[in-house]
Amino acid sequence: MRKSQSTSEGEAAPEANTAARAGTGAAAPGTPERRAAAKGSGGPKGSAAAKRSAAPKKEPAKKAAGASKRAAGSKTPAASRTPAVPKRAAASKAAPASTSSAASKTAAAPKQVPASPAKSGAGRGVGGGGESRTAMVRRARRINRELAEVYPYAHPELDFRNPYELLLATVLSAQTTDLRVNQTTPGLFAAYPTPEDLAAANPEEVEALIRPTGFFRAKAKSIMGIAVALRDEFGGEVPGRLEDLVKLPGVGRKTANVVLGNAFGVPGITVDTHFGRLVRRFKWTEQEDPVKVEAEICAIFPKSDWTMLSHRVVFHGRRICHSRKPACGACPIAPLCPSYGEGETDPEKAAKLLKYEKGGFPGQRLSPPPDYPGLPAPPLAGA
């Protein structure tokens, strides 16, 4: 019984295996189908070769994937740099816009400072930091020539008949106007016509006569000291040398040059407040010290021009180029002036700022020269 049972089990097992293989679709070993499959695959060796042949196909895929990742990684910085290029381009495009904006502002600048209709472009591009000394000298001498045409009658604005009177009048003109001096000196010269007379005068009487000029005590002391020095050291005559004049009480280089240039015909530059202000506005000098100003201006002009140059510049400063509000719109030398625009540029408004004969008013001298086109100054009220 056991043998038959085992035999039946053994017979049943192959059938079960066959059924199992049939259920999975696999051919039984030894069957024609199995042998055909083995031949097609080459058996176990063919299966391994197939696996090896399949592996290389996966490897290029991995390499391709890695390459794509690397390519993607390399593109990422490039992509991140790509927006920077438009930014630089945008910046470069923005720069011309700002330049054009600045240019438009520059072009509009002259509209803010209207020039005189007869002198358009006045004062622009002259006397700047790039001007050479040669160009400055030429411009300065041209200004002098044009001022000579505007003020052919320029003269010292103090009344005098001799060097003695001019010397005293110039000393009295400190810290006051020439008009007030001219209104005061007639009484002084009538009382003391010579240095000897003034040297022997009563100081209080002299002070009373010159009181209208201000600082009358100090000025009385100075002019009486001058009279004594002229009487004792120069024989009652005003010396005609600079080194002698500056030794007199209250006499400096400015006063000495006024006397030498107008009473003795010796050329000299007179650096008063008006002259110093204008030569700095003209950019002829940057000096503030009168002695240094005189030296630099003398180096620009020939000696023969010194005295009349002083008169012309002072005339211009008193009539047009005022200290606080120059009448730029009525200035005949505006095209040559680097300071054009510091004052009123509207021609009609500027015309109202003109003084003395330029504005239709009396001058400063009670006895002006015959060629003076203006009116004489009135005498002191109550005199």
C-alpha positions, 0 to 999 in steps of 0.5 A: 500500500505504501508503495502504491501511495508513493507511486501515486504521489510521485505521479501526481507531483509531475502533473501538479508541476505541469499544471503549475507551469501551464498556469504561469505560461511557462513550458515544461522542461524537455518539451518542444516549447521549452527547448525552443525558448532555451535556444532563443535565449541561449540558455542561462548564458544567453540570459546573462548576456541579455542582461549585460546588453541591457545594462549599457542601455541604462548607463547612457540613459543615466549619463544623459540624465546627469548631462541634462542635470549638469546642463541644467546646472550650467544654465542656471547661473547663465539664467541668473546672469541674464537679467543683469545684462538688461540692468546694465543696458538699462543703466546705460540707457538711463545715463543718456537720459540724465545727460539730456536732462542736464543738458536741457537744464543747462540750455535753459539756464540763460533764461533765468538771467535775461541779458540786455537786448543789445548785449545778448549773452552778456558776461557768459564764458569770460573771466572763468577759471579757464581764462588764460592771463593773456586773454584776461589782459586783452579783455581788461584792456578792451574794458578800459577802451569801452569805458573810455567811450562811455565816460570820455569826461571822467575826472576826479570828483573833488573840487580843487584849484591846486595841489594843496586843495586836492591834498586836503580834500582827498584826506577829508573824503575818507568815510564820506562822499565826494559830494559832502567834501565838495560842499564843505571845502569852499568854507575851509579854503576860504578861511585857510588858503595856504598851508601856513594859514592852516598851520596857525589855525585854531583847531576848534575852528577847523573842526567846526568847518569840517564837521559835515564830513564826519570824524572831524576831530581826527581829520582836523588833526590830520590836515593841520599836521599836513599844513605844519609839515608842508610849511616846515619841511617842504617850503609850503609846497606839496611835494611831487614824489610818492615817498614824500607824500606818504610821510605826511599825516593821514596820507597813504598810497591812495591819497598820494596817487590821487595827488600825483596823477591829477595835480602833477601828471604822474601816472598812478592807480587809485585803489578806493572802495569802488575801484577794488570792488570792480576789478575783482568783479572783472576778475582782474585780481582776487586781492583784497589788500589795496597795495597788492591790488595796485601792483597787479593792476599796474602789471596789466595796463601800460603806465600811461593808462593808470590815472584815467583808468582809475577815473573810469572804473570809479565813475562806472562803479558810482553810476552803474556797477553799484556795491549792493545792486549793480545795474547789469541790464544797463551796463555797456560792458556786460558782454565782457563782465564775468560777474554779469547777473549779480545785479538787476538784469532787466533793462527797464529796472536796471535803468532806474538804478543809474546815478548822477548824469547817467540817471539824469541827476546832478553830479558830485562836483559844484564846479565840474569840468566844462565837458561834463554832461551832467548838472553841477552839485548843489551847495550845502544846505544852509551854507 
